[in-house]
């Protein structure tokens, strides 16, 4: 597995394929570990087609929960406890539906523009990129605004109350894309879509380390910490940190 992740990080596709086959062979007699290995390969490579149902749902955007508890694979090793880390990215090409991959899998993506490596003068960049990620996962056909808005903001769309919010988001998404594409919006049918002219890699902020893992990271660094100390380190409410302990 270590060799597989190293191959993914350096973008060595041939080695990734070999190490993937070796990992499946090595775990053949251990069903639980084998299931994790089978989930890891498509979670790292957008072009890997054989995927369990849980991975398919995650990488196609139906759920934001990392499959098989593989959150740690997507987190950088040197990570502050209180960091809001993005574990997964959406890889998308023109006229295609995007797919999520875990952070180490970005090395396998060639010739795409990486939005998270660019600074933006706009406020709300995280929300803007989330909107782009949602549209990228929907594909060139796009989706209804009533479905798009709650996936970005977490609550239902009310045209009378949220029209201005949506207008600002669309404006920022267009600015963020630049020459890489545009946003196609039909106000009459209340439909929205992403139209790309170049491949993109988009951070999906909805894929974050679970609260329980943040607490475990705090405890790993200070095994005798109080609930209050854990809450402070992981930027969690005290009540929630107490329950997680």
C-alpha positions in Angstrom: 0.0 0.0 0.0 2.9 2.4 0.8 4.4 1.7 -2.6 0.9 2.2 -4.2 0.5 5.6 -2.6 4.1 6.6 -3.5 3.4 5.7 -7.1 0.2 7.8 -7.1 1.9 10.8 -5.6 4.6 10.9 -8.2 2.2 10.2 -11.1 3.8 6.9 -12.1 0.8 5.2 -13.7 2.7 2.0 -14.7 4.0 1.5 -11.1 0.5 2.4 -9.7 -1.0 -0.4 -11.8 1.6 -2.9 -10.8 1.4 -2.0 -7.1 -2.4 -2.1 -7.2 -2.3 -5.7 -8.5 0.3 -6.6 -5.9 -1.9 -5.1 -3.1 -4.9 -7.1 -4.2 -2.8 -10.3 -4.3 -1.3 -9.6 -0.9 -4.8 -9.1 0.7 -6.5 -12.0 -1.1 -6.8 -14.1 2.1 -8.1 -11.2 4.3 -11.6 -10.3 3.3 -11.9 -7.0 5.3 -8.5 -5.8 4.2 -9.2 -6.9 0.7 -12.4 -4.8 0.7 -10.4 -1.8 1.7 -7.8 -2.4 -1.0 -10.6 -2.7 -3.6 -12.0 0.6 -2.4 -8.7 2.4 -2.3 -7.7 1.8 -6.0 -10.7 3.6 -7.6 -10.6 6.2 -4.8 -7.2 7.2 -6.0 -7.5 6.9 -9.8 -10.4 8.5 -11.7 -9.7 6.1 -14.6 -10.0 2.9 -12.5 -13.3 1.4 -13.4 -13.8 -1.6 -11.0 -15.3 0.0 -7.9 -17.5 -1.2 -5.1 -20.9 0.4 -4.8 -19.8 2.6 -1.9 -16.9 4.0 -3.8 -19.0 4.6 -6.9 -21.5 6.6 -4.8 -18.7 8.7 -3.3 -16.7 9.4 -6.4 -19.8 10.3 -8.4 -21.0 12.7 -5.8 -24.0 10.9 -4.3 -22.3 11.0 -0.8 -19.5 13.0 0.7 -18.5 10.3 3.2 -15.2 8.7 2.4 -15.7 5.0 1.6 -14.4 2.3 3.9 -13.1 4.8 6.5 -10.2 5.8 4.2 -10.3 9.4 5.4 -6.7 9.3 6.6 -5.4 8.4 3.1 -6.6 11.8 1.9 -5.1 13.8 4.8 -1.6 15.2 4.6 0.7 13.6 7.2 1.8 17.0 8.6 -1.7 18.3 9.5 -2.7 20.7 12.2 -5.4 19.3 14.4 -7.7 22.3 13.8 -7.1 22.4 10.1 -10.0 22.2 7.7 -8.4 19.8 5.3 -10.0 18.9 1.9 -9.6 15.1 1.5 -10.9 14.8 -2.0 -10.9 16.6 -5.4 -13.1 16.4 -8.4 -11.3 15.6 -11.6 -13.3 16.6 -14.7 -12.8 17.1 -18.4 -15.0 18.9 -21.0 -18.2 17.0 -21.9 -17.6 14.5 -19.2 -18.9 13.9 -15.6 -16.4 14.5 -12.9 -15.1 12.0 -10.4 -13.7 12.5 -6.9 -10.2 11.2 -6.0 -8.4 11.3 -2.7 -5.5 13.7 -2.4 -2.6 11.3 -3.2 -4.4 10.5 -6.5 -3.8 14.0 -7.9 -0.4 12.9 -9.0 -2.1 10.6 -11.6 -3.9 13.5 -13.1 -2.0 15.1 -16.0 -2.7 18.2 -18.0 -5.4 19.7 -15.8 -5.6 23.1 -14.2 -5.7 22.9 -10.3 -8.0 25.5 -8.8 -6.7 25.0 -5.2 -3.2 26.0 -6.3 -4.5 29.5 -7.4 -5.1 32.4 -5.2 -8.4 34.2 -5.6 -9.2 37.8 -4.7 -12.8 36.9 -4.1 -14.2 36.1 -0.7 -16.1 32.9 -0.4 -13.7 30.9 -2.5 -14.5 27.6 -0.7 -18.2 28.0 -1.4 -17.4 28.9 -5.0 -15.2 25.8 -5.5 -17.9 23.7 -3.9 -20.4 25.0 -6.4 -18.0 24.1 -9.2 -17.4 20.7 -7.7 -21.2 20.0 -7.6 -21.6 21.0 -11.2 -18.6 19.0 -12.3 -20.0 15.9 -10.7 -23.3 16.5 -12.4 -21.6 16.4 -15.8 -22.2 18.5 -19.0 -26.0 18.0 -18.7 -26.1 20.0 -15.4 -28.9 19.9 -12.9 -31.9 21.8 -11.6 -31.2 24.8 -9.5 -33.5 23.3 -6.8 -31.1 20.4 -6.6 -27.9 22.4 -7.0 -28.4 25.0 -4.3 -28.9 22.6 -1.3 -25.8 20.7 -2.2 -23.7 23.8 -2.0 -25.5 25.6 1.0 -27.1 22.7 2.9 -30.6 24.1 2.8 -33.5 24.2 0.3 -33.6 26.9 -2.4 -36.3 29.6 -2.1 -36.3 31.7 -5.2 -37.7 34.8 -3.5 -35.2 34.6 -0.7 -32.1 33.2 -2.4 -32.1 34.6 -5.9 -29.5 37.2 -5.1 -27.3 34.6 -3.3 -27.4 32.4 -6.3 -26.6 35.3 -8.7 -23.5 36.1 -6.7 -22.3 32.5 -6.6 -22.7 32.1 -10.3 -20.8 35.3 -10.9 -17.9 34.1 -8.7 -17.9 30.7 -10.3 -17.5 32.3 -13.7 -14.7 34.4 -12.5 -13.0 31.4 -10.9 -13.2 29.4 -14.2 -11.7 32.2 -16.4 -10.9 30.8 -19.8 -11.3 27.2 -18.6 -15.1 27.4 -19.2 -18.3 29.0 -18.2 -21.6 28.5 -16.4 -24.7 27.9 -18.5 -27.8 29.0 -16.8 -31.4 28.9 -18.0 -33.5 31.1 -15.7 -36.8 30.0 -17.3 -36.3 26.3 -16.6 -34.2 27.0 -13.5 -31.4 24.8 -14.8 -27.6 25.3 -14.4 -24.6 23.5 -15.9 -20.8 23.7 -16.2 -19.4 24.1 -19.7 -15.6 23.4 -19.8 -13.0 24.1 -22.4 -10.2 22.5 -20.4 -9.7 19.8 -17.8 -10.0 20.9 -14.2 -9.1 19.7 -10.7 -11.5 21.2 -8.1 -11.2 20.9 -4.3 -14.4 19.5 -2.8 -14.7 21.0 0.7 -17.6 18.8 1.6 -15.1 15.9 2.0 -13.5 16.7 5.4 -12.0 14.7 8.3 -14.9 13.4 10.5 -15.1 15.0 14.0 -14.2 11.7 15.6 -10.9 11.6 13.7 -10.1 15.1 14.7 -10.6 14.1 18.4 -8.4 11.0 17.9 -5.7 13.2 16.5 -5.9 15.4 19.5 -5.7 12.5 21.9 -2.8 10.9 19.9 -0.7 14.0 20.6 -1.9 14.4 24.3 -3.2 11.1 25.6 -4.0 12.5 29.0 -5.7 15.6 27.8 -9.0 16.7 29.3 -12.2 17.0 27.3 -11.7 20.8 27.3 -8.2 20.6 26.0 -9.3 18.2 23.2 -12.1 20.6 22.3 -9.7 23.5 22.2 -7.1 21.7 20.0 -9.7 20.3 17.6 -11.9 23.5 17.6 -14.9 21.5 18.6 -17.7 22.3 21.1 -16.9 20.9 24.5 -20.1 18.8 24.6 -19.3 17.2 21.3 -15.7 16.5 22.2 -16.9 14.9 25.5 -19.2 12.5 23.7 -16.5 11.5 21.2 -14.1 10.6 24.0 
